[in-house]
Amino acid sequence: MLSKIKFAFYYWLLWIGIFEIARLAFIFFNFNETKKAGFINVSKSLLYGVRMDASMATYVLIPVCLFLLAGIFVSFFANRRLYFIYTGIILLPVLLIITCDLPAYKAWGYRLDASPLKYLKTPNEAWASVSNLPVFWYVVGFVVVYLILLKSFNTFLTKQQAQLDFNKNKWMQFLLMLAFTASQILPLRGGWQLAPINQSTVYYSTDNFSNLSAINVSWNFFNSISDDLEKSNNPYLYLDSITAKNEIADLYNDDGNTIFLIDTTIRQPNIMLVVWESLTKKVVDSMHNGIIVTPGFNQLKKEGIYFSDVYATGDRTDKGIVGILSGYPSQPITSIVKIPQKAAKLPKLPEAFVNENYQASFYYGGELELANMKSYLLGSGFNHYTQKSDFDAKDQNSKWGAHDGVVKNRIISDFKKIKQPFFTTWLTLSSHEPYETPIPTVIDGTDDESQFTNSVHYADAMVTEFVNECKKQPFWKNTIMIIIADHGHRLPRLNNKIEDFKIPMLWLGGAVTQKGMEINKTCSQVDLAATLLAQLKKDNNAFTWSKNIMSDQSKPWAYFSFNNGFGYIEPKNYFIFDNVGKSIMEENEKHHDILYQKGKAFQQLSFGDYLGR
């Protein structure tokens, strides 16, 4: 009479066992992180993570329970083949998520969720992101593991099915099985507690990697799909609204005078933005395998104004572009460019210049559809776009599209037809995964750090050639060129996560009056908009989340967000906060209560602004 309950219980345990094996695979795949966190500490995730494993296993089990209930009266649902087919179907996406999660954490620093799905709209771009991986061996491993698990389930089903009895005491069987099915609400929601299970439920350590190891990645993925943050609820309400607004008002309180770095007698200087893919501050003035990574940029610093304490607003290109062109902070988990109706309401630098008869052009060697950026850029005021489809097939020499050298040559060839004043933006791509270059390798090595720094070295050469060519042009004397990264990078790996968000910014051009100047004032990527407009004596009031770096009274601070947390920095202090575990991930000193409040206030109000657009 209890054979069906026994069958369901063992089936549930089998799935929990699979999730525990997957956790072990994650731990050993990220061996360096495990070693740094401590093997004993990380191993505790096997215990703490069982709660989420049980929840995910229950989601898989519920249909089986319903099949067993129906099988008491309908013979079709008593057929072993039905359970085998169902298991094979469910196992496919679950194992795929587990497999993709292994390299995803190394690349992004967080467990796989639904955010990569937006890149499926541009499959060529998605493939370029992963083609540096040993995809063939991942596929082989996936197929082998899938077949082994399917064989194991078949053995289990064959053995257990023989013990099932659907004919005796049917109504008593039905009532017992119904009660068992109803009881699954308990493991499904993670216990009796008021709030249902979430990621923070399985957090147990002050070490972030240990906590992330405890997460069931399949549960995390499907939960992120169902967790609709695009509606009206702000999940980051840490302070009452008045306190939060006062904190933000204090950060932006500025009655100072602007220190001018440009020739203000030039009425309409040309603006050139070079948005450099993944130009992390870590590689500037550094060497890898005996080779200087950015020799050209290192020299260019001596020719302009170098901002050495800048932080990216986020960790992806779509967030960085919005940060630069709209002076708008990034959001945890989501990105405003995913919602065109929201992004359309943002102020945009190109639009401000086009309204004053500037010619605005955007150059990119890849597809502008990447991460839905096209809709944002189309509404930004650019008069002309150049992207992957505008290059001949022979020039699409990157998995992304056209390498930086090709795009550089296109921009240079367009110089002869460019009309002043102009606002030109070049988004580079060669230093993106898979870190390939169209020329022989300069920085040798097959490891990720060597390949990444080699790709940056190539991009450095192309950007430097571009700058040197611009210097020869008649328009250079009336031009402001700003080189800035779209975001930082996890490579080269250092011990501090905050370094992953630190980026360089360099102002060059004939219109720039200072040469070889370094500004070490703590600031953000989003501050470029207000600062540039202030230098040109233009109204920057529309860019409410951007501050004028060169005001003698503006406060030095920066904020960034990632999936799912944020960081807040002042000149001598900083902290990084995990929204899931509601805990500090990293800080230079403890008990910065005033600092904590400022960071939380900024996240709360900036996300509220995003929701309200």
N, C-alpha and C positions, 0 to 999 in steps of 0.2 A: 504493500500500500504506500510505502514511503520511497519506492524506487525512483519515482520522478523527481522528488525533492533531492534525493541523493545524487541523481544524475546532474541536476541543475547546480548543486553545490560544488561538485567536482569540476564541472565545466567552468564555473566562476573561478575556482582556485587555479585552474590551468591558465586562464588569462592573467591572473595576478602574477603567476610565475613568469609568464612571457614579459610582463612589464618590469619585473625585477631584473630579468636578464638584460633587458634593454637599458636599464639604469646602469648596470655594470658595464655594458658596452660604452655608454656615454662617459662614464668615469675613466675608463682605460683609454678611450679614444682621445680624451683631453688630459693625458698623463701629466703634462707639465703643470696644469692648473691644479690637478689632484695633489701632486707633490708639494706645491706651494701651500695649499690649504691644509695639508696633513692627511695621511691615509686614514688614520683613526677617525678624524672628524668627518671626512667625506663618507666613510663607510656607514656612518649613522644614518645617512640618507636612505639606505636600504630599509631601515626600520620606520623612519618618519614618513617616507614616501608611500608606504603601504596603504595608508588611508586614502590617498588620491588614486592609487592603483585600484583599490577596491571600488571606488566610485566609478572609474572608467569601465572596469570589468562588469559592473552592474548594468551600465548602459548597454553593453553588449549582451548581457544575460536576459534582459527584459523580453525581447522578442522570442527567445528560446522558451521562457516560461509561458508565454502566450501560445506558442506552438504546442507545448506539452498539455496545456489546458484544452486546446481545441482537439488534440489527438485522442482525448478520452472519448469523444463522440464522433470524430471524423477521421477515418483511417488514413487519409492523405497526410495528416500532420503527425502520424506515427511512423512515417517512412524515414529511415536513417539517412537516405540520400538528401532529404530536405535540409537536415541539420548540417550535413557536409557542405552543401552548396552555400548555405547561409554563412557558415564559418569561413569558407573560401572568399566570399564577397567581402565580408567585414575585415578579414585579415589583410586584404590587399591595401586599402588606404592606411590602415593602422601601421603596417610595416613600412609603407612608403614614407609616412611622417617620421617614424623612428629613424629611418635611414637618412633622410634629408636633414634631420636635426643634427646629426653628427658633425658634418662640415659647416653647417649654418652657425653653430655656436662659435666655432673658431673664427669665422668671418665677421660676425656681428656682435658677439658677446652676450647674446640672450637666447633663450630657448625658442624653438620654432613656433610661430603663431601664424595667423592668417594674413599678416601684412605682405608677404611675398606674392600673394595671389594677384595683387594689382599689376605685377609685372607680366602676368600671362597675357595681358592685352597686347604686349609687344614681344612675341616669342623670340625674335632674333636677339633682342636686347637681353632677355632672360637667359638665353643660351650662352651669350657672351660672358655673362656673369659666372657661369659654372663650368665653362669649357676648359678652364685651367685645372680643374679637378680630374682625377682618374675616373671619369664617368663610366668607362667600360667596366672597370673592376667593381664599381659601386653597383652597376646593373647586374653583373654576374653574382656578386655577393647577395644582392636582394633576391634574385631568382632562386639561388641555392637555399637560402634561409627560408624563403616562402615555401618551397617544396618540402623541406624538412619539417616545418611546422604543420603544413597541411597533412603530411603523412602521419605525424604524431596525433593530430586531431582525429584522423580517420581510424587509427588504432584505438584511441580512446572511445570514439563513438561506437565502433563495432563491438567492443567489450561491454560497454555500458548499456547499449541498446538491447542486447540479449537479455538483460535483467529487467527491462521495463515490462510492466503488465498494464495494459490499457483496458482490460475486460472485467476485472473483479471490482465490486463495490464502487461503481463509477461515480456516484454522487459523493461518496465519502472522499474518493480521490480528488474529485473536483474541488471540494471545500478545503481540503488540506493544501492542495496546490495553489488555490486562490489566496489562502492566508499567507503561504510562503511568498507568493508574488507581491502581495501587498506589503509584506515586511521589507521588501527590497528598497523601500523609500529611505530606510535608515542608512545603509551603506551608500546609496545614491547621493544623499545630501551630506554625507560625512559624519553623521551622528545626530544626537538629540539637541545639540546646541541651537540657539535661535537663528543664527546666520548660517546659510548653507556653506559647504566647503568652497574655498577659493585657494589661490596660490599661497597666500600667507599662512593658511592653516598648516601647511607642511614645513614652513620655515622653522629652523631650530637653532641656527648658528649666527654668530656675528660675521662669519665669512660668507660672502655673496655666492661664490661658486658652490659651496656646500649646500646652500639653500636651493639654488637652481637645480642641483643634482636630484633633489627630493621631488621635484615637479614631475608629474607624468606628462610627457610631451604631447601625447594624443589628446588627453583631457585639455591641456593648455591650448592646443590648436583649435579644437572644436568649440571651446568656450569663447575664444577670441572672435570666432565667427558670429556667435549668438550675442556677444556683448556689444550692443549697439550704442556707441558713444556719440553718434552723430545726431542724437535727438536733443533732449533738453536738460538732461541731468549732468551736473558737474560733479565728477567723482573726487575732486581735489579740494573739498571744502574743509580747510584746516583752521581757519580763523573766521571770526564774525566779519561781516562785510565792511563795517566802519574801520576796524583795525587794519584790515587788508588794504583798503584804499589809502589810509594814512601812511602806511609803510611804502606803498608805491609812489605816492605824492612826494615823499621825502627823497626817494631815489632820483626822481626827475626834477627836483627843485633846483632851478638854475637861473640866476639873474646876472650871470657874468657876461664878459665881453669875449668875442671870438678872436683868437690869435690866428692871423692869416698866414698861410703857408704858400699861397699862390699869388701871381701877379693880378691884382684886382683891377688893373686898367684894361685888361682884356675883357671886352664886353660879353662875348659868347665863346668861351673856350671849347674846344672839342673834348669830348669825354670818351675814353677807351677803357673798358673793363675787361680784364683777362681773368676769368674765373677758372682757377687751376684745380683740376680733379685731384682730390685727396692730398693736397700739399700740406702735410702736417709739419708743424714747427720742429718736430723732432729730427727731421732730415736736414734742416738748414744748418750750415756750418758743421756738418757731420761727415764721417767717413764710414764706408762699409766695404769690407774685404780690401782695404787699402786704397779705395777710390773715393774721392770727394763726390758726394751725391749731387749737390746743386752748385757747381762752380760758377755757372752763369748768374744765378740769383744772388749768390754771395757777393759777386762783383757789382751787380746792379744796386745792391743795398747802399753802396758807397756813392751812388749817383743821385739818390733821391731821399725820400723820407720813409724810414722803416718803422713800422708799428710792431713792437716785439712782444706785446702782452694782450693779444687778441684771441677771443674764443669763438668758435663756430656756434651757431644757435642750435644745430642738430647734428645728426649722423648720416644723413642721406642727401643726395644732390637736390631732390625736389624741395627739401626744407631749406637748403643753403641758398638756392636761387631766390626763393621768396624772402629769405632773410636779407639778402643783398639788395634786390630790386624794390622790395616793399618795406624794408625795415621792420619786418614782422617776425616775432619769435616763433619757434617751432612748438609743436604739441607732442606730448607723450602718446605713443601708440599710433596715432593717426597723423595725417598731413592735410593741411587746408587745400592743397591743390587737388585732392581727391574729390572735393565738393566744389565744382566750378561756380555755383551760385554764391558761395561764400568768398572764394578767391577773387571773384569779379568785383567785390566791394572794397578790396584793398587799394591803397594808394600805390602808384608805381612810378619809379624814377623815369623810365623812358617816356611815359605819357607826359610827365611834367616838362620834359625837354622838347618833345614833339609839339606841344602847345606853343612853344617859342620858335617854331620853324626849324627845328633840328631834323636831320635825316637820321633815323634810328635803324640799325641793322643788328641781327643776331646770327651768329655762326656756331654751328655744332656739327661734328662729323658723324654723329649717331642719329637716331630717330627722335624727333621732338615729342613723340607720343609717350616716351618713357615716363612712367609714374604719373601720367595724365598732365604733364607739364605743358603740352601743346595748347590746351584751352586757356591756361594761365598766360602764356606768352602771347597768344593771339590777341588777348585783351589788354596787353601791356603798352601798346602804342608803337611797337616796332613796324617800320614800313617795309622791311625786307628780311626774309629768313633764308638761310642756307643750311641744309641738313643733308643727311645721308643720301637721299634720293636725288640730290642735285649734283652728285659726283658720278663720274663714269665708273663702270663696273671695275675697270682695272685699277682705279684709285680707291676703291673700297677695300683697303688692304688690312683692315682690322676686323676682328669678329664683331666689334660694335658698329663698324662702318669705315670711315676714313680716319686714318691716323693724324696726329697733330701736325706733322710735316705737310701733309696734303692740304689740310685746312688753312694752315699758315700761308701757304703759297696762294691759295684762293683769295684770302683777304688782301695779300700784297698786290695781287693782280687787279683787285677791285679798287686799289688806291687811285688809279688813273681816272676813274669815273666817280669818285667820291666827291660830294659837295659839302663844303663847310657852311655852318657848323654841323657836326655829326655826333651821334651817340652810338658807339659800336660796342657790342658785347661778344666776346669769344669764350665759349665754354669748352675747355679741353676734355680729352677722354682717354689718352694713351696710358695714363697712370691708374686707370680703373682695372679691376680684375678683367681678364686673366693675366694682366701685367706683361703683355707681349709687346715687342717692338719690331718695326720693319727693318731694322739695321742689326748688325751683329752685336751680341751681348758685350757690354763693357764691364759691368759688375757681375762676375761669375758666381755661380751657385744655383742649385735647383730648389733650395728651400724658399719658403714664402717671402722671408725678409729680403733675401738677395734678389728675387724676381721683382718684388715691389720697388726696392730702391733702384734697380736697373731701369724700370719703367719711368720712375721719377727723373732719373738722370737723362733719359731720352727726352722727356717733356721739357726739362730744363734747357736742353740744347735748342729745342724748337722755339720755346718762348724767348730765349735770349737772341736767337737769330731774328725773330719777329721784332723785338725791341730795337735791335741794331738797324734793321731795315726802316723802321718808323723814323729813326733819328735822321735818316737821309731825306725824308720827305719835307716839302715846304710847310705842311701843316703842323709839324712837330713843335715849332716855337709857340703855337697857340693851343697846345694839347695837354690835358691831364690824363695820364694813364695810371690806372689802379690795378695792381696784381693782388689777388686775394683767393684763398681756397674756397671751394664749395663746402668742404667739411674737413675734419681731421681724419685720423686713421689709427687703427689698433697697432699697425706696424710702423716702425720697429717696436717690439714689445718692451715696455718699461714697467716698473712696479706700481706706477700711479695711473689710475684710469683718467684722471683729470688731464694728463698730457695727451690723451687721445683726442681731445677737443681743442687743443691749442693750435692756432694757425698763424701764419705770417700775413702781413699786409704791407704793400710797398706802393708809394706814390712816386711816379716819374713824370717826365715831360718838360717841355720848354716853359710851360706856364707855372711850373713848380719852382719857387724861388729858393728853397733850401736844398742843399746838397749834402749827402752824408750825415743826415740827422737821424737820430733814433729817439722814438717816443715810447717809453715803457709804461704808459698809463693803461691800467686794466680797462678793457673795453670789449665790446661784442661786435660780431659780424653785422648785426642789425643796425649798428650805429653809423655805418658807412653812409646811409641815405641822408640822415639829418646833418652829418658832418659835411658832406659834399655840398649840399644845398646852402649851408651856412657859409662855406668858403666862397660861394658864388653870390652871396647876399640875396639868396632866394628864400621864399617862404617855405619853411619845413614843418609847419604846424600839422599838416595832414598825417605826417609820420609820427604818430603819438607814442609808438613803442621804441623809437630810435632817439638817441641823445647826441648832442654835438660834442664830440670828443675834445675839440679844440677850444671849447669855452673854458675860460680860466676858473670857472666856478663849478663845472660839471663834476659829478662824483665818479670815482673810479670803481666800477663793478661790472660784472657780467653774469649772464644766466644761460644755461643750455638745458635741453631735455633730450631724453632718449627713451627707448622702449624697455621698461616703463619706470622712469625716474627722472631726476633733474639734478643739476649742479648749480651752486651759487658761489661766486668768487669775489673777494675784495683783495687789495694789494698784498696783505700778509696772511689772510685766512681764507679757507674755502671748506665746503663740505659737499658731498654727493649723497642724495637721498633716494632710497628705494621705496616707490609708492606701494608696491605689493606687500612687502614686509613691514612697511611703516617704520623703517629704521635707517640709520646712517650707514652707508656703504663704505665711505672713505672720508677722511678729514685730516687736516694737518695738526689740529689741536682739538681737544674735547671741550664741551660745554660752552659753545658759542651760541647761547640762546637768542641773542639779538640777530645774529646771522641766520639762524634757522628760521626765524620769523619772517625775515625779508624774503628769503628764497621761497618759502611756502606761500607768502602773499603774492609773489609774482606769478607762480604757477597757477594759483587759484584764479587770479583776475585775468591773466592772459588766456587761460582755457575758457573762462567765462566769456571773454570777448569773442573767441572763436565760435562758441556755441551761439552767441547772439547775432552773428553775421548772416 
